Amino acid sequence: MHEILKDRILRRLETLPEDRLYQVLDYIEFLESKYATRQAPGPNAFQRFAEGIEDTLRAGNVSASTITEAMGFMSKAMGVMNGVAAAGKSVASDLVGGATAKPKTPPAEPPKPE
């Protein structure tokens, strides 16, 4: 999709209320099931979890504003979890880098007086 079309669609979406955006999402998923020439990239584990919760709330006829608020909290939580995961990777990389680094030779001891 070229940028001009993407921007045009986003501008139109930004004017719609939340409950209508869910209708747009449903329609996009319908069109995708009928006409997609390739499969959309799958969500990561956090996104899959959040989308599952969102779909459950929608199936339970929870209001769009409540779903939006819940998804805002989920988004913040996902940001924290991504930060924790990145910090863990950084620590692991540092540990692996330290373990594989060339060991320093200890300084020579001064000669002992006789």
Sequence and secondary structure as in RCSB ss.txt:
>XXXX:A:sequence
MHEILKDRILRRLETLPEDRLYQVLDYIEFLESKYATRQAPGPNAFQRFAEGIEDTLRAGNVSASTITEAMGFMS
KAMGVMNGVAAAGKSVASDLVGGATAKPKTPPAEPPKPE
>XXXX:A:secstr
  HHHHHHHHHHHTTS HHHHHHHHHHHHHHHHHH SS      HHHHHHHHHHHHHHHTT  HHHHHHHHHHHH
HHHHHHHHHHHHHHHHHHHHHHHHHS             
